[in-house]
Amino acid sequence: MKLSADVQAFSTRLGHAFGNPELLLRALTHPSFSTAGQASNQRLEFLGDRVLGLVVAESLMEADPDAAEGQLSPRFHVLVNKETCAEVAREIGLGDVLKLGRSEMQSGGRRKEALLGDAMEAVIAAVYRDAGFDAARAVVRRHWLGRVKAVEADAKDAKTALQEWAQARGLPPPLYELRKQEGDGHEFIFHMAAVLANGKEATGKARRKKLAEHEAARALLARLEG
């Protein structure tokens, strides 16, 4: 099967040449377009959600080997939510090649966040079904790795942001205090508190003191800006 020029261009932007183009076409078929003889992308979306989650979880653990599960979870959810999936879909022009029913097209379906996010997950599953996990991982990392790095940088720059917040209000830099240390041998969990001169404080925990300080700073910033 030969792909149309616009779908072939999309495949190139995606970063994967399909051995079985029918998988890509199915991933691009919204339920509003499908008929009794043509499957929609819903089953692929279900699979793609899991493939994306595994690759993102793996990438986060590689980017921050010392982070605890409680630190990784919020970063993970930011990276796999429908908003981020739709953002990637827009970047590679997925909406332009979606197969939509008339009513969905007339209501602006090519721009709908939920619809784009679902289709992006379906496309990831199509890559997985076409060429296996390594190919799917390569596609996800091509379009998500910069986002993983940005999330990590945001988490690790909380101390700087908290210090700037304090200075802007005439306060001295925050202090970081060890409140509790758990574990024995080579495995410790440090509970650090970020404390401002105005009495505001919050705690964070991690396997290293510096990481726990960052988590405490981020928690305090969230409280101050909430």
C-alpha positions as CSV (number, residue, x, y, z in Angstrom):
1,M,0.0,0.0,0.0
2,K,1.3,3.4,-1.0
3,L,0.7,6.3,1.4
4,S,-0.5,9.6,0.1
5,A,2.0,12.4,0.0
6,D,0.8,14.2,3.1
7,V,0.7,11.0,5.2
8,Q,4.2,10.1,3.9
9,A,5.4,13.5,4.9
10,F,3.9,13.0,8.4
11,S,5.6,9.6,8.7
12,T,8.9,11.4,7.9
13,R,8.3,14.0,10.6
14,L,7.4,11.3,13.0
15,G,10.7,9.6,12.4
16,H,9.5,6.1,11.3
17,A,9.1,4.4,7.9
18,F,6.3,1.9,8.2
19,G,6.7,-1.5,6.8
20,N,3.0,-2.0,7.2
21,P,1.4,1.4,6.2
22,E,-2.1,0.1,7.2
23,L,-1.1,0.4,10.8
24,L,-0.4,4.1,10.4
25,L,-3.7,4.7,8.6
26,R,-5.6,2.9,11.3
27,A,-3.9,5.1,13.9
28,L,-5.0,8.2,12.0
29,T,-8.7,7.0,11.8
30,H,-10.9,8.6,14.4
31,P,-14.1,6.7,15.5
32,S,-16.2,9.3,13.8
33,F,-14.8,8.3,10.4
34,S,-14.7,4.5,10.8
35,T,-17.3,2.3,9.3
36,A,-18.4,-1.3,9.9
37,G,-15.6,-2.4,7.6
38,Q,-12.8,-0.1,8.9
39,A,-11.4,-0.1,12.4
40,S,-10.7,3.1,14.3
41,N,-7.7,4.0,16.3
42,Q,-9.3,3.3,19.7
43,R,-7.6,-0.1,20.4
44,L,-4.2,1.4,19.3
45,E,-4.7,4.3,21.6
46,F,-5.2,1.9,24.5
47,L,-1.9,0.2,23.7
48,G,0.0,3.4,22.9
49,D,-0.8,4.8,26.3
50,R,1.1,1.9,27.9
51,V,4.0,2.0,25.5
52,L,4.4,5.8,26.0
53,G,4.3,5.3,29.8
54,L,7.0,2.7,29.8
55,V,9.4,4.7,27.6
56,V,8.8,7.9,29.7
57,A,9.2,6.1,33.0
58,E,12.4,4.5,31.7
59,S,13.7,7.9,30.5
60,L,13.0,9.6,33.8
61,M,14.8,6.9,35.8
62,E,17.8,7.2,33.5
63,A,17.8,11.0,33.8
64,D,17.7,11.0,37.6
65,P,18.9,7.6,39.0
66,D,18.6,8.9,42.6
67,A,15.0,10.1,42.5
68,A,12.4,8.4,44.6
69,E,9.1,7.2,43.3
70,G,7.3,10.1,44.9
71,Q,9.6,12.5,43.0
72,L,9.3,10.7,39.6
73,S,5.5,10.3,39.6
74,P,4.5,14.0,39.2
75,R,7.1,14.4,36.4
76,F,5.8,11.3,34.7
77,H,2.2,12.5,34.8
78,V,3.2,15.9,33.2
79,L,4.9,14.1,30.4
80,V,2.2,11.5,29.5
81,N,-1.0,13.6,30.0
82,K,-3.2,14.4,27.0
83,E,-2.0,18.0,27.0
84,T,1.6,17.0,26.3
85,C,0.6,14.3,23.8
86,A,-1.5,16.9,21.9
87,E,1.4,19.3,22.0
88,V,3.6,16.8,20.3
89,A,0.9,16.0,17.8
90,R,0.6,19.6,16.8
91,E,4.4,19.9,16.4
92,I,4.4,17.1,13.8
93,G,1.2,18.1,12.1
94,L,-0.8,15.1,13.1
95,G,-4.1,16.9,13.0
96,D,-3.7,17.6,9.3
97,V,-3.7,13.9,8.4
98,L,-6.4,12.7,10.7
99,K,-9.4,11.0,9.1
100,L,-12.5,12.5,10.7
101,G,-16.2,12.2,10.2
102,R,-18.0,15.3,8.8
103,S,-19.5,16.4,12.1
104,E,-16.2,16.1,14.0
105,M,-14.4,18.0,11.2
106,Q,-17.0,20.8,11.2
107,S,-16.6,21.2,15.0
108,G,-12.8,21.7,14.8
109,G,-11.8,18.2,15.6
110,R,-8.3,18.6,14.1
111,R,-7.5,21.1,16.8
112,K,-9.1,19.3,19.8
113,E,-6.7,18.5,22.5
114,A,-8.3,15.2,23.6
115,L,-8.6,14.0,20.0
116,L,-5.0,14.9,19.2
117,G,-3.7,13.3,22.3
118,D,-5.5,10.1,21.7
119,A,-4.3,9.9,18.1
120,M,-0.7,10.5,19.2
121,E,-0.9,7.5,21.5
122,A,-2.4,5.5,18.7
123,V,0.5,6.4,16.4
124,I,3.0,5.3,19.0
125,A,1.2,2.0,19.2
126,A,1.3,1.7,15.4
127,V,5.1,2.1,15.5
128,Y,5.3,-0.6,18.2
129,R,3.1,-3.0,16.2
130,D,5.0,-2.3,13.0
131,A,8.6,-2.6,14.3
132,G,8.7,-3.5,18.0
133,F,9.6,-1.7,21.2
134,D,13.0,-0.3,20.2
135,A,11.4,1.5,17.2
136,A,8.7,2.9,19.5
137,R,11.2,4.0,22.1
138,A,13.2,5.8,19.4
139,V,10.1,7.7,18.2
140,V,9.0,8.6,21.8
141,R,12.5,9.8,22.7
142,R,12.8,11.8,19.5
143,H,9.8,13.9,20.5
144,W,9.8,13.6,24.3
145,L,13.5,13.7,25.4
146,G,13.6,17.5,25.4
147,R,10.6,17.5,27.6
148,V,12.1,15.0,30.0
149,K,15.2,17.2,30.3
150,A,13.0,20.3,30.8
151,V,11.1,18.6,33.6
152,E,14.3,17.5,35.3
153,A,15.8,21.0,35.0
154,D,12.7,22.4,36.5
155,A,12.8,20.0,39.5
156,K,16.5,20.7,40.1
157,D,16.3,24.5,39.8
158,A,13.8,24.9,42.6
159,K,16.5,26.1,45.1
160,T,17.4,29.0,42.8
161,A,13.8,29.9,42.3
162,L,13.2,29.9,46.1
163,Q,16.2,32.0,46.7
164,E,15.1,34.6,44.1
165,W,11.6,34.6,45.7
166,A,13.1,35.4,49.1
167,Q,15.4,38.1,47.8
168,A,12.6,39.8,45.9
169,R,10.8,40.2,49.3
170,G,13.8,41.4,51.2
171,L,14.4,38.1,53.0
172,P,17.7,36.4,53.5
173,P,18.4,33.1,51.5
174,P,16.5,30.1,52.8
175,L,18.1,27.7,55.2
176,Y,18.1,23.9,54.7
177,E,17.9,21.8,57.8
178,L,18.1,18.0,58.2
179,R,15.0,16.9,60.1
180,K,15.2,13.1,59.9
181,Q,17.4,10.4,58.4
182,E,16.1,6.9,57.8
183,G,17.8,3.7,56.8
184,D,21.0,2.0,57.5
185,G,24.1,0.6,55.7
186,H,24.3,2.2,52.2
187,E,20.6,3.2,51.8
188,F,19.5,6.4,53.5
189,I,16.5,8.6,53.1
190,F,17.1,12.2,54.1
191,H,14.3,14.5,55.2
192,M,15.3,18.1,54.6
193,A,13.4,21.3,55.4
194,A,13.6,24.5,53.4
195,V,13.0,27.3,56.0
196,L,12.5,31.0,55.3
197,A,13.1,33.8,57.7
198,N,9.4,34.6,57.8
199,G,8.7,31.2,59.3
200,K,7.4,29.5,56.2
201,E,8.8,26.0,55.6
202,A,8.3,22.7,53.8
203,T,10.1,19.4,53.7
204,G,11.3,17.0,51.0
205,K,13.0,13.6,51.1
206,A,15.4,11.8,48.8
207,R,18.4,9.5,48.9
208,R,20.8,12.4,48.8
209,K,20.7,15.6,50.9
210,K,21.1,17.9,47.9
211,L,18.1,16.2,46.1
212,A,16.1,16.4,49.3
213,E,16.8,20.1,49.5
214,H,15.6,20.6,46.0
215,E,12.4,18.7,46.8
216,A,11.9,20.8,49.9
217,A,12.4,24.0,47.9
218,R,9.9,22.9,45.3
219,A,7.4,22.0,47.9
220,L,7.8,25.4,49.6
221,L,7.5,27.2,46.3
222,A,4.3,25.4,45.6
223,R,2.9,26.4,48.9
224,L,4.0,30.0,48.5
225,E,2.6,30.3,45.0
226,G,-0.6,28.2,45.6
